Amino acid sequence: MSQNQNDADDPVETDPAGDDLEESTEEPTETAAEDAGPRFDEDVMPDEEADLLIPVEDYLSAGVHIGTQQKTQDMERFIHRVRDDGLYVLDVSQTDGRIRTAASFLANYDPEQVLVASSRQYGRFPAETFADAVGARARTGRFIPGTLTNPDYDGYIEPDVVVVTDPIGDSQAVTEAITVGIPVIAMCDSNNATSNVDLVIPTNNKGRRALAVVYWLLANETLDRRGGDPSYALEEFEADL
């Protein structure tokens, strides 16, 4: 387990039963996650007037709330409801709060000591844009084994914290972060186990627009907490179709 550096009220995300799935149906593809539109009458979170970073409708229209048809016990506390079509709906008020927490956490590190890794198709571009915006390093596509653990590898680096798009797709980065004892921030969907994650950001981590929104907000909030200028636009984080 990586060394947790969060506040006492934001503990390490652990659950020994995290591998148990409550639905065995196949998870949606990236396209399905992108196309599953919001149902504004049912998918609005309990507190519509909450002080969110963006209007709740913007989270919903981007599909940030759309989970999969699988749910782990780890992610149950982030679930708002289950739809008639079997998709679990994530609570975007918690997404919003975790983005703020992650930004405050990342702002404590030297920018170049932050590593973002993303193997997912629609996560690569926003992850790279996030890295450019905050001065972090990015490793997208296949994460080369030994990047964090083999000093003899030419691409070896020693970051202090790792951000990943998906603990499943980015499992090599997560495993190596655990091995060297650095914290992991992960964007987690309803089907993710979080036992190896220090800070969960609950979100649809497959959709193009959802990932753009989360990385955009995380970049601007991190810059804001450093006293910088959070001037990036959402469009700058959207991957091409």
C-alpha positions as protocol buffer text, in pm:
chain_id: "A"
residue {
  index: 1
  type: MET
  ca { x: 0 y: 0 z: 0 }
}
residue {
  index: 2
  type: SER
  ca { x: 134 y: 339 z: -87 }
}
residue {
  index: 3
  type: GLN
  ca { x: 206 y: 591 z: 182 }
}
residue {
  index: 4
  type: ASN
  ca { x: -105 y: 803 z: 237 }
}
residue {
  index: 5
  type: GLN
  ca { x: -54 y: 1175 z: 287 }
}
residue {
  index: 6
  type: ASN
  ca { x: -418 y: 1286 z: 301 }
}
residue {
  index: 7
  type: ASP
  ca { x: -597 y: 1469 z: 579 }
}
residue {
  index: 8
  type: ALA
  ca { x: -746 y: 1264 z: 859 }
}
residue {
  index: 9
  type: ASP
  ca { x: -1096 y: 1316 z: 722 }
}
residue {
  index: 10
  type: ASP
  ca { x: -997 y: 1181 z: 381 }
}
residue {
  index: 11
  type: PRO
  ca { x: -851 y: 839 z: 464 }
}
residue {
  index: 12
  type: VAL
  ca { x: -690 y: 581 z: 244 }
}
residue {
  index: 13
  type: GLU
  ca { x: -951 y: 417 z: 24 }
}
residue {
  index: 14
  type: THR
  ca { x: -931 y: 54 z: 134 }
}
residue {
  index: 15
  type: ASP
  ca { x: -1178 y: -232 z: 137 }
}
residue {
  index: 16
  type: PRO
  ca { x: -1072 y: -596 z: 158 }
}
residue {
  index: 17
  type: ALA
  ca { x: -1386 y: -695 z: -30 }
}
residue {
  index: 18
  type: GLY
  ca { x: -1320 y: -455 z: -314 }
}
residue {
  index: 19
  type: ASP
  ca { x: -1308 y: -726 z: -579 }
}
residue {
  index: 20
  type: ASP
  ca { x: -1669 y: -838 z: -527 }
}
residue {
  index: 21
  type: LEU
  ca { x: -1895 y: -721 z: -809 }
}
residue {
  index: 22
  type: GLU
  ca { x: -2270 y: -699 z: -764 }
}
residue {
  index: 23
  type: GLU
  ca { x: -2352 y: -731 z: -1133 }
}
residue {
  index: 24
  type: SER
  ca { x: -2185 y: -971 z: -1374 }
}
residue {
  index: 25
  type: THR
  ca { x: -2307 y: -800 z: -1689 }
}
residue {
  index: 26
  type: GLU
  ca { x: -2051 y: -661 z: -1929 }
}
residue {
  index: 27
  type: GLU
  ca { x: -1934 y: -305 z: -1868 }
}
residue {
  index: 28
  type: PRO
  ca { x: -2017 y: -43 z: -2134 }
}
residue {
  index: 29
  type: THR
  ca { x: -1763 y: 40 z: -2398 }
}
residue {
  index: 30
  type: GLU
  ca { x: -1614 y: 388 z: -2417 }
}
residue {
  index: 31
  type: THR
  ca { x: -1870 y: 472 z: -2685 }
}
residue {
  index: 32
  type: ALA
  ca { x: -2158 y: 347 z: -2473 }
}
residue {
  index: 33
  type: ALA
  ca { x: -2037 y: 549 z: -2176 }
}
residue {
  index: 34
  type: GLU
  ca { x: -2017 y: 852 z: -2403 }
}
residue {
  index: 35
  type: ASP
  ca { x: -2366 y: 805 z: -2546 }
}
residue {
  index: 36
  type: ALA
  ca { x: -2558 y: 728 z: -2225 }
}
residue {
  index: 37
  type: GLY
  ca { x: -2725 y: 1065 z: -2186 }
}
residue {
  index: 38
  type: PRO
  ca { x: -2845 y: 1224 z: -1862 }
}
residue {
  index: 39
  type: ARG
  ca { x: -3194 y: 1191 z: -1725 }
}
residue {
  index: 40
  type: PHE
  ca { x: -3216 y: 1527 z: -1557 }
}
residue {
  index: 41
  type: ASP
  ca { x: -3532 y: 1443 z: -1363 }
}
residue {
  index: 42
  type: GLU
  ca { x: -3368 y: 1147 z: -1189 }
}
residue {
  index: 43
  type: ASP
  ca { x: -2991 y: 1188 z: -1212 }
}
residue {
  index: 44
  type: VAL
  ca { x: -2969 y: 1523 z: -1032 }
}
residue {
  index: 45
  type: MET
  ca { x: -2797 y: 1475 z: -699 }
}
residue {
  index: 46
  type: PRO
  ca { x: -2980 y: 1533 z: -370 }
}
residue {
  index: 47
  type: ASP
  ca { x: -2853 y: 1887 z: -317 }
}
residue {
  index: 48
  type: GLU
  ca { x: -2906 y: 2075 z: -642 }
}
residue {
  index: 49
  type: GLU
  ca { x: -2804 y: 2402 z: -481 }
}
residue {
  index: 50
  type: ALA
  ca { x: -2464 y: 2276 z: -366 }
}
residue {
  index: 51
  type: ASP
  ca { x: -2169 y: 2501 z: -432 }
}
residue {
  index: 52
  type: LEU
  ca { x: -2021 y: 2298 z: -717 }
}
residue {
  index: 53
  type: LEU
  ca { x: -1729 y: 2396 z: -937 }
}
residue {
  index: 54
  type: ILE
  ca { x: -1960 y: 2387 z: -1240 }
}
residue {
  index: 55
  type: PRO
  ca { x: -2340 y: 2357 z: -1266 }
}
residue {
  index: 56
  type: VAL
  ca { x: -2467 y: 2006 z: -1199 }
}
residue {
  index: 57
  type: GLU
  ca { x: -2619 y: 2003 z: -1547 }
}
residue {
  index: 58
  type: ASP
  ca { x: -2270 y: 2039 z: -1695 }
}
residue {
  index: 59
  type: TYR
  ca { x: -2151 y: 1732 z: -1506 }
}
residue {
  index: 60
  type: LEU
  ca { x: -2454 y: 1538 z: -1627 }
}
residue {
  index: 61
  type: SER
  ca { x: -2437 y: 1650 z: -1990 }
}
residue {
  index: 62
  type: ALA
  ca { x: -2074 y: 1535 z: -2002 }
}
residue {
  index: 63
  type: GLY
  ca { x: -2173 y: 1198 z: -1861 }
}
residue {
  index: 64
  type: VAL
  ca { x: -1950 y: 1226 z: -1555 }
}
residue {
  index: 65
  type: HIS
  ca { x: -2219 y: 1049 z: -1353 }
}
residue {
  index: 66
  type: ILE
  ca { x: -2259 y: 749 z: -1584 }
}
residue {
  index: 67
  type: GLY
  ca { x: -2112 y: 437 z: -1428 }
}
residue {
  index: 68
  type: THR
  ca { x: -2108 y: 80 z: -1552 }
}
residue {
  index: 69
  type: GLN
  ca { x: -2345 y: -210 z: -1493 }
}
residue {
  index: 70
  type: GLN
  ca { x: -2105 y: -339 z: -1231 }
}
residue {
  index: 71
  type: LYS
  ca { x: -2051 y: -209 z: -879 }
}
residue {
  index: 72
  type: THR
  ca { x: -1778 y: -293 z: -630 }
}
residue {
  index: 73
  type: GLN
  ca { x: -1829 y: -263 z: -257 }
}
residue {
  index: 74
  type: ASP
  ca { x: -1550 y: -5 z: -259 }
}
residue {
  index: 75
  type: MET
  ca { x: -1750 y: 226 z: -484 }
}
residue {
  index: 76
  type: GLU
  ca { x: -2091 y: 173 z: -326 }
}
residue {
  index: 77
  type: ARG
  ca { x: -2067 y: 489 z: -116 }
}
residue {
  index: 78
  type: PHE
  ca { x: -2023 y: 697 z: -432 }
}
residue {
  index: 79
  type: ILE
  ca { x: -2336 y: 559 z: -602 }
}
residue {
  index: 80
  type: HIS
  ca { x: -2644 y: 781 z: -627 }
}
residue {
  index: 81
  type: ARG
  ca { x: -2881 y: 520 z: -773 }
}
residue {
  index: 82
  type: VAL
  ca { x: -2913 y: 246 z: -1033 }
}
residue {
  index: 83
  type: ARG
  ca { x: -3104 y: 319 z: -1353 }
}
residue {
  index: 84
  type: ASP
  ca { x: -3366 y: 98 z: -1514 }
}
residue {
  index: 85
  type: ASP
  ca { x: -3112 y: 5 z: -1782 }
}
residue {
  index: 86
  type: GLY
  ca { x: -2878 y: -129 z: -1514 }
}
residue {
  index: 87
  type: LEU
  ca { x: -2623 y: 152 z: -1520 }
}
residue {
  index: 88
  type: TYR
  ca { x: -2507 y: 278 z: -1183 }
}
residue {
  index: 89
  type: VAL
  ca { x: -2523 y: 655 z: -1141 }
}
residue {
  index: 90
  type: LEU
  ca { x: -2239 y: 825 z: -956 }
}
residue {
  index: 91
  type: ASP
  ca { x: -2297 y: 1114 z: -715 }
}
residue {
  index: 92
  type: VAL
  ca { x: -2136 y: 1412 z: -888 }
}
residue {
  index: 93
  type: SER
  ca { x: -2138 y: 1616 z: -568 }
}
residue {
  index: 94
  type: GLN
  ca { x: -1881 y: 1368 z: -439 }
}
residue {
  index: 95
  type: THR
  ca { x: -1692 y: 1389 z: -768 }
}
residue {
  index: 96
  type: ASP
  ca { x: -1678 y: 1764 z: -724 }
}
residue {
  index: 97
  type: GLY
  ca { x: -1557 y: 1739 z: -365 }
}
residue {
  index: 98
  type: ARG
  ca { x: -1288 y: 1486 z: -450 }
}
residue {
  index: 99
  type: ILE
  ca { x: -1158 y: 1702 z: -735 }
}
residue {
  index: 100
  type: ARG
  ca { x: -1112 y: 1983 z: -483 }
}
residue {
  index: 101
  type: THR
  ca { x: -940 y: 1751 z: -236 }
}
residue {
  index: 102
  type: ALA
  ca { x: -710 y: 1610 z: -504 }
}
residue {
  index: 103
  type: ALA
  ca { x: -620 y: 1958 z: -625 }
}
residue {
  index: 104
  type: SER
  ca { x: -529 y: 2069 z: -273 }
}
residue {
  index: 105
  type: PHE
  ca { x: -320 y: 1755 z: -232 }
}
residue {
  index: 106
  type: LEU
  ca { x: -136 y: 1799 z: -564 }
}
residue {
  index: 107
  type: ALA
  ca { x: -69 y: 2167 z: -497 }
}
residue {
  index: 108
  type: ASN
  ca { x: 161 y: 2062 z: -212 }
}
residue {
  index: 109
  type: TYR
  ca { x: 404 y: 1893 z: -452 }
}
residue {
  index: 110
  type: ASP
  ca { x: 663 y: 2034 z: -687 }
}
residue {
  index: 111
  type: PRO
  ca { x: 494 y: 2021 z: -1029 }
}
residue {
  index: 112
  type: GLU
  ca { x: 763 y: 1805 z: -1188 }
}
residue {
  index: 113
  type: GLN
  ca { x: 721 y: 1548 z: -909 }
}
residue {
  index: 114
  type: VAL
  ca { x: 362 y: 1477 z: -1016 }
}
residue {
  index: 115
  type: LEU
  ca { x: 316 y: 1196 z: -1269 }
}
residue {
  index: 116
  type: VAL
  ca { x: -6 y: 1135 z: -1460 }
}
residue {
  index: 117
  type: ALA
  ca { x: -54 y: 803 z: -1638 }
}
residue {
  index: 118
  type: SER
  ca { x: -332 y: 709 z: -1877 }
}
residue {
  index: 119
  type: SER
  ca { x: -366 y: 415 z: -2112 }
}
residue {
  index: 120
  type: ARG
  ca { x: -732 y: 471 z: -2203 }
}
residue {
  index: 121
  type: GLN
  ca { x: -801 y: 607 z: -2550 }
}
residue {
  index: 122
  type: TYR
  ca { x: -998 y: 908 z: -2432 }
}
residue {
  index: 123
  type: GLY
  ca { x: -781 y: 966 z: -2127 }
}
residue {
  index: 124
  type: ARG
  ca { x: -450 y: 1017 z: -2303 }
}
residue {
  index: 125
  type: PHE
  ca { x: -509 y: 1363 z: -2447 }
}
residue {
  index: 126
  type: PRO
  ca { x: -667 y: 1523 z: -2137 }
}
residue {
  index: 127
  type: ALA
  ca { x: -398 y: 1364 z: -1919 }
}
residue {
  index: 128
  type: GLU
  ca { x: -125 y: 1515 z: -2136 }
}
residue {
  index: 129
  type: THR
  ca { x: -303 y: 1851 z: -2137 }
}
residue {
  index: 130
  type: PHE
  ca { x: -335 y: 1836 z: -1758 }
}
residue {
  index: 131
  type: ALA
  ca { x: 38 y: 1766 z: -1729 }
}
residue {
  index: 132
  type: ASP
  ca { x: 122 y: 2059 z: -1956 }
}
residue {
  index: 133
  type: ALA
  ca { x: -110 y: 2288 z: -1760 }
}
residue {
  index: 134
  type: VAL
  ca { x: 27 y: 2211 z: -1414 }
}
residue {
  index: 135
  type: GLY
  ca { x: 387 y: 2133 z: -1509 }
}
residue {
  index: 136
  type: ALA
  ca { x: 361 y: 1762 z: -1433 }
}
residue {
  index: 137
  type: ARG
  ca { x: 502 y: 1467 z: -1624 }
}
residue {
  index: 138
  type: ALA
  ca { x: 282 y: 1238 z: -1833 }
}
residue {
  index: 139
  type: ARG
  ca { x: 314 y: 878 z: -1942 }
}
residue {
  index: 140
  type: THR
  ca { x: 29 y: 787 z: -2174 }
}
residue {
  index: 141
  type: GLY
  ca { x: -37 y: 474 z: -2372 }
}
residue {
  index: 142
  type: ARG
  ca { x: 139 y: 161 z: -2249 }
}
residue {
  index: 143
  type: PHE
  ca { x: 315 y: 216 z: -1917 }
}
residue {
  index: 144
  type: ILE
  ca { x: 660 y: 64 z: -1958 }
}
residue {
  index: 145
  type: PRO
  ca { x: 743 y: -176 z: -1672 }
}
residue {
  index: 146
  type: GLY
  ca { x: 1027 y: -43 z: -1462 }
}
residue {
  index: 147
  type: THR
  ca { x: 942 y: 324 z: -1516 }
}
residue {
  index: 148
  type: LEU
  ca { x: 923 y: 373 z: -1139 }
}
residue {
  index: 149
  type: THR
  ca { x: 1116 y: 69 z: -1018 }
}
residue {
  index: 150
  type: ASN
  ca { x: 1416 y: 6 z: -1245 }
}
residue {
  index: 151
  type: PRO
  ca { x: 1695 y: 266 z: -1216 }
}
residue {
  index: 152
  type: ASP
  ca { x: 1873 y: 103 z: -1511 }
}
residue {
  index: 153
  type: TYR
  ca { x: 1585 y: 181 z: -1747 }
}
residue {
  index: 154
  type: ASP
  ca { x: 1646 y: 495 z: -1955 }
}
residue {
  index: 155
  type: GLY
  ca { x: 1293 y: 618 z: -1885 }
}
residue {
  index: 156
  type: TYR
  ca { x: 1319 y: 571 z: -1509 }
}
residue {
  index: 157
  type: ILE
  ca { x: 1166 y: 853 z: -1303 }
}
residue {
  index: 158
  type: GLU
  ca { x: 1107 y: 917 z: -933 }
}
residue {
  index: 159
  type: PRO
  ca { x: 780 y: 1110 z: -888 }
}
residue {
  index: 160
  type: ASP
  ca { x: 627 y: 1179 z: -548 }
}
residue {
  index: 161
  type: VAL
  ca { x: 264 y: 1116 z: -647 }
}
residue {
  index: 162
  type: VAL
  ca { x: 86 y: 940 z: -933 }
}
residue {
  index: 163
  type: VAL
  ca { x: -249 y: 1027 z: -1094 }
}
residue {
  index: 164
  type: VAL
  ca { x: -417 y: 760 z: -1308 }
}
residue {
  index: 165
  type: THR
  ca { x: -726 y: 756 z: -1528 }
}
residue {
  index: 166
  type: ASP
  ca { x: -829 y: 402 z: -1442 }
}
residue {
  index: 167
  type: PRO
  ca { x: -683 y: 163 z: -1181 }
}
residue {
  index: 168
  type: ILE
  ca { x: -756 y: -127 z: -1417 }
}
residue {
  index: 169
  type: GLY
  ca { x: -612 y: 11 z: -1739 }
}
residue {
  index: 170
  type: ASP
  ca { x: -328 y: 178 z: -1551 }
}
residue {
  index: 171
  type: SER
  ca { x: -258 y: -116 z: -1321 }
}
residue {
  index: 172
  type: GLN
  ca { x: 115 y: -123 z: -1404 }
}
residue {
  index: 173
  type: ALA
  ca { x: 156 y: 237 z: -1290 }
}
residue {
  index: 174
  type: VAL
  ca { x: -47 y: 169 z: -974 }
}
residue {
  index: 175
  type: THR
  ca { x: 153 y: -144 z: -892 }
}
residue {
  index: 176
  type: GLU
  ca { x: 485 y: 36 z: -932 }
}
residue {
  index: 177
  type: ALA
  ca { x: 366 y: 331 z: -724 }
}
residue {
  index: 178
  type: ILE
  ca { x: 275 y: 90 z: -445 }
}
residue {
  index: 179
  type: THR
  ca { x: 612 y: -82 z: -475 }
}
residue {
  index: 180
  type: VAL
  ca { x: 806 y: 242 z: -428 }
}
residue {
  index: 181
  type: GLY
  ca { x: 563 y: 377 z: -167 }
}
residue {
  index: 182
  type: ILE
  ca { x: 412 y: 684 z: -330 }
}
residue {
  index: 183
  type: PRO
  ca { x: 44 y: 786 z: -314 }
}
residue {
  index: 184
  type: VAL
  ca { x: -201 y: 714 z: -595 }
}
residue {
  index: 185
  type: ILE
  ca { x: -489 y: 940 z: -700 }
}
residue {
  index: 186
  type: ALA
  ca { x: -726 y: 755 z: -932 }
}
residue {
  index: 187
  type: MET
  ca { x: -1037 y: 832 z: -1132 }
}
residue {
  index: 188
  type: CYS
  ca { x: -1261 y: 541 z: -1040 }
}
residue {
  index: 189
  type: ASP
  ca { x: -1580 y: 417 z: -1205 }
}
residue {
  index: 190
  type: SER
  ca { x: -1845 y: 207 z: -1034 }
}
residue {
  index: 191
  type: ASN
  ca { x: -1664 y: -116 z: -1130 }
}
residue {
  index: 192
  type: ASN
  ca { x: -1324 y: -26 z: -982 }
}
residue {
  index: 193
  type: ALA
  ca { x: -1167 y: -179 z: -673 }
}
residue {
  index: 194
  type: THR
  ca { x: -989 y: 90 z: -474 }
}
residue {
  index: 195
  type: SER
  ca { x: -776 y: -105 z: -226 }
}
residue {
  index: 196
  type: ASN
  ca { x: -457 y: 27 z: -390 }
}
residue {
  index: 197
  type: VAL
  ca { x: -579 y: 385 z: -427 }
}
residue {
  index: 198
  type: ASP
  ca { x: -511 y: 661 z: -175 }
}
residue {
  index: 199
  type: LEU
  ca { x: -761 y: 914 z: -310 }
}
residue {
  index: 200
  type: VAL
  ca { x: -1060 y: 821 z: -526 }
}
residue {
  index: 201
  type: ILE
  ca { x: -1220 y: 1064 z: -770 }
}
residue {
  index: 202
  type: PRO
  ca { x: -1551 y: 893 z: -857 }
}
residue {
  index: 203
  type: THR
  ca { x: -1629 y: 946 z: -1225 }
}
residue {
  index: 204
  type: ASN
  ca { x: -1707 y: 788 z: -1555 }
}
residue {
  index: 205
  type: ASN
  ca { x: -1348 y: 709 z: -1656 }
}
residue {
  index: 206
  type: LYS
  ca { x: -1428 y: 586 z: -2007 }
}
residue {
  index: 207
  type: GLY
  ca { x: -1617 y: 870 z: -2175 }
}
residue {
  index: 208
  type: ARG
  ca { x: -1438 y: 1134 z: -2380 }
}
residue {
  index: 209
  type: ARG
  ca { x: -1628 y: 1435 z: -2245 }
}
residue {
  index: 210
  type: ALA
  ca { x: -1636 y: 1306 z: -1888 }
}
residue {
  index: 211
  type: LEU
  ca { x: -1259 y: 1267 z: -1875 }
}
residue {
  index: 212
  type: ALA
  ca { x: -1212 y: 1608 z: -2034 }
}
residue {
  index: 213
  type: VAL
  ca { x: -1427 y: 1771 z: -1766 }
}
residue {
  index: 214
  type: VAL
  ca { x: -1254 y: 1600 z: -1474 }
}
residue {
  index: 215
  type: TYR
  ca { x: -900 y: 1666 z: -1596 }
}
residue {
  index: 216
  type: TRP
  ca { x: -993 y: 2026 z: -1683 }
}
residue {
  index: 217
  type: LEU
  ca { x: -1134 y: 2096 z: -1339 }
}
residue {
  index: 218
  type: LEU
  ca { x: -844 y: 1920 z: -1168 }
}
residue {
  index: 219
  type: ALA
  ca { x: -593 y: 2129 z: -1362 }
}
residue {
  index: 220
  type: ASN
  ca { x: -762 y: 2461 z: -1295 }
}
residue {
  index: 221
  type: GLU
  ca { x: -822 y: 2383 z: -927 }
}
residue {
  index: 222
  type: THR
  ca { x: -460 y: 2275 z: -880 }
}
residue {
  index: 223
  type: LEU
  ca { x: -338 y: 2596 z: -1041 }
}
residue {
  index: 224
  type: ASP
  ca { x: -575 y: 2801 z: -827 }
}
residue {
  index: 225
  type: ARG
  ca { x: -447 y: 2642 z: -507 }
}
residue {
  index: 226
  type: ARG
  ca { x: -92 y: 2722 z: -610 }
}
residue {
  index: 227
  type: GLY
  ca { x: -189 y: 3084 z: -654 }
}
residue {
  index: 228
  type: GLY
  ca { x: -169 y: 3060 z: -1031 }
}
residue {
  index: 229
  type: ASP
  ca { x: -408 y: 3154 z: -1308 }
}
residue {
  index: 230
  type: PRO
  ca { x: -667 y: 2881 z: -1378 }
}
residue {
  index: 231
  type: SER
  ca { x: -741 y: 3008 z: -1727 }
}
residue {
  index: 232
  type: TYR
  ca { x: -774 y: 2687 z: -1927 }
}
residue {
  index: 233
  type: ALA
  ca { x: -1094 y: 2618 z: -2121 }
}
residue {
  index: 234
  type: LEU
  ca { x: -1273 y: 2284 z: -2129 }
}
residue {
  index: 235
  type: GLU
  ca { x: -1234 y: 2258 z: -2505 }
}
residue {
  index: 236
  type: GLU
  ca { x: -857 y: 2241 z: -2464 }
}
residue {
  index: 237
  type: PHE
  ca { x: -895 y: 1908 z: -2282 }
}
residue {
  index: 238
  type: GLU
  ca { x: -1131 y: 1731 z: -2521 }
}
residue {
  index: 239
  type: ALA
  ca { x: -981 y: 1448 z: -2723 }
}
residue {
  index: 240
  type: ASP
  ca { x: -1075 y: 1416 z: -3088 }
}
residue {
  index: 241
  type: LEU
  ca { x: -1329 y: 1153 z: -3185 }
}
